[in-house]
Amino acid sequence: MSKPTFEYSGRSNKDIIDEIQKALQMNEETAEEPDSINIQVEDGRVHLAGTVSSLEIQERIDDIVENTHGVAEVIDDLVVEKI
């Protein structure tokens, strides 16, 4: 079985993480969420883990991450917090 192919931008993992964190903090909908999210990046693949307050917030986070320069793939293991 072959690995999926993707376009890798060559940006450093740290640069991608920093840009994602800044974008999440700057977005009105997601500004309160970054502390509960663990972001790991390897060669353009972003892994998200942690808890978020709603499905809508989870989807917004995914949109922000997917549109970050250098992100080739998003693995979303975020869990919506039960109230």
N, C-alpha and C positions, 0 to 999 in steps of 0.2 A: 504494500500500500504506500503510495507516495504522499509526501507532505503537501499541503495546499501551498500554492504560490501566492506571493503578495509583493507589492512594491515597497521597498525599504528606502527611506529617505536619507539615511546616514546620520540623522540627528542623534545626539547623545540621549541616553535614557533619562539622565537628570534634566536636560533641557525640556524634554517632553513632559515629564512629571511636573516641573515648575510651571510650564504653560497651562497644563490642565488645572492645577491647583489655583492658579491666578484666575483663570476663566471661571471656575466654579465659585470663587469668592466674589468675583465682580458681577455675577449673574444674580439678579434679585430673587429668583426662584430657588436657587441652590446655595445661596450665601451661608446658610446655617448648617449645611450638610458636610462640608469637607473634613471636619474633625472626626466624623464617624466612618470615613471611607479610607481604606487602604489601597493605594495605587502602586502597582509594580509594573515596570516596563522592561521588556527585553527585545531588542531589535525591531522596534515598532509595534510589538504586540503588547497591548495594555490589559492588565488583569485588575479588575475592580472587585473588592470584597468589603463587607461591612453592612451596616443597616442604614436605611433611609426612611423618611417619614411617610412616603406615599408612592404609589405606582407612577403617578405623573412626574414626580421628582426623579424617580429612577429613569424614566424615559428621557427626561430633559438632560440628565447627566450623561446618558448614552449619546445623545445628540451632540453635546458639547465635546465629549471625548472623540467621537468619530470624526468631527470636523477640525480636530487639532492637527496642525501640520506635523507630519512624521508618523502618524498613527496609521498602521496598516490593518490592524485587527483589534477588536475589543472582546474580551472575555468577561462577561458580566455575571458575577456571583453575588451581587447585591441582594439583600433581603429586605422586604418591606416590613417595617416595625408594626407589630400588632398592638392595637390600642385597647 
